Structures are given as C-alpha cells and as structure tokens.
C-alpha cells in the first residue's frame, strides 16, 4: 500500500472538478434534493470558481493517491481565505473529500495530519472546520481526532438552509506527523 500527496496546480482543475463532484454526490445526494444538489455543485465546483480558489495565495489544494489512484483531496485556507473570521492564528480545513471506495483506509487521517503539519509550519495555534450537523461519520471522526464543537453557522444547499458545526482543534508543538511534503 502506497499513499502519496501531491499539491494541486492550475493544470489539475478538471481533475479537481471531477473528484469534487464525485465525492460530494457520494456523500450528500441521499440527504438532499436533486435540485439543491445541482444548484450547489454548479456554484461551488464550476471551473471558474475552482480556478479562483486555486489561484488564492492563502488556499492550498492537495490530491491524495492510494496505490497510484486518485482517492481524494484536501483544501486548507489561512488568513483572509478562511470562510469564517477565525484570525491569523488559525488554519481552516475547508474540505477533506475521500471517494467512497477509498474510505476506511486511513486517508482522512493522513490528510488531517497534512493540514496539521501545514498549520504547525505556519505557527498556527489551532485548526478548524465546518461539518454538516447530519454528517455523523465525519463528526465522530473529528471528535476522535480531538476536535471540539465550539459553535455553528448556516450553510446553504441550494435554497435549503442547513447547519454546519464549527469544530476546533488546539495545536501544540508536540505533533510529529508522518506526512510527506
């Protein structure tokens, strides 16, 4: 079993769009109307939007490969790229998306460690993320990884208002992740 992480560039836009659609649909289609899913996918993952995000200096995307096959990706934000005003001492994990057939192989933890590594190198004091209140598997995973539910914010899936839990993990200088850079 080999796991590799590769930073995404503008050349990866179509691959990024494809995996964004696939992973989002796999995770959320059963709990949302087709109209709201379609509306969200078109707004969040169109090529112009992804191109804007990948060009943002304070955002980074990373693909994760499992045995040389694209399995998912990570998006992190710092400074003014964060989706909530959490301050310069924070790093946001905006997305950890793993294809269904690659889940339960530790890839989410691997990407989380990558985000922690980036935060530590940037002298961040905490990392945070928003997770849908109905995504019990993700909430359970983040709790196991020492994230604490601190607040919530609204998230729109098409025309439906949903709630994301804000979960935060305080960082210290003892992290020794095994993430390749």
Order of alpha helices (4+ residues) and beta strands (2+ residues): beta-alpha-alpha-alpha-beta-beta-beta-alpha-beta-alpha-beta-beta
